[in-house]
């Protein structure tokens, strides 16, 4: 929500309004334009924002890709490279979990691993903040604050802390060096290692950042920290709304054809649009105008969550079969941490679906419910971590 009189606007890159005019724009983590799932949003912003000055902040591996894109636009650029002010120092001895303490951050690569680690530390009498992708922003802020203030001396997180987070971390501890990236389980890249390890150290608090592992593989981390990153070779592009103006084919067929056409520039590659095609298949029975189809296929939610997918289908049926003038508000199915996290996302889907169709939204209810659910998630996290000693961390304890 933009406050009246505000002179600055902050949003996710997907929400960037390309029709607006700005004095200055800042795009952070710009190397993510190569990301298979979200990269098209960064590419769209880099190429489409309307302002005389754009700051592109990110890893150096994106340099050649970005300069090629900027030259194509006929624009000028200035390159500024920055180096770390706080040195990193390796700890070669494996870390024992019972010895972690103030300012330590343990990084795992799944929600289950994060909660299991936090629970195990709780059994050792060590309080920890937890961060993973499904947590609502309000809960994340509370977890960060508890760590910053020392109420929770240890942080346990996924690689979500690798971007956009500046915390007083003394030592970064890798609990594993592989991750599932949505397609397969693979070793961390040198850039991922650098992004995560770089969270250690903070000027004025910790003048040296320490990096360690739970096992003997810290030499692998050291090697990747010293390695030169492979440069980004392609930015991901997605279809634009201009596709609605082309030809007489249905939107689904136009989108399918777009995805199969060869990209004329070698340093771009097309986004996988299977998710969009799936949603268009769901909407096909309603014979909707293409503009409505386009808006709905861009409603942000996880198709991997069956509850959210069912809610999307129910809303489509209510609007286009039953002629509902307002969407029903979702209700929680339970009070477990996972159920509450899903409910928070259902509230967001209620808001986004309504907004896509310009339907009435109870914004006060949305705000109040998000706050109440966030508070319940905080309580559920505490209960999950402290009241179930039979669930323990199953990694290597040394």
Secondary structure, DSSP 4 states (H G I P E B T S, - for coil): -PPTT-S-----GGG--TTSEEEEEEE-SGGGGG-TTTHHHHHHHHHH-EEEEEEE-S-GGGHHHHHHHHHHTT----------SSEEEE--SPPPGGG--TTEEEE-SSHHHHHHHHHHHHHTT--EEEE-TTS-HHHHHHHHHHHHTTSS-EEEE-GGGGSS----BSEEEES-SEEE-SS-EEEPPHHHHHHHHTTB-BTTTBSEEEEEESSSTHHHHHHHHHSPPPPP--EEE---GGGGGS-SS-HHHHHHHHHHSPPSSTTEEEPP-HHHHHHHHHHGGG---HHHHHHHHT----TT-HHHHHHHHHHHHHHHTS--SSPPPP--S--SHHHHHHHHHHHHHHHHHHHHTT----HHHHHHHHHHHHHHHHHHHHHHHHS-TTS---S---
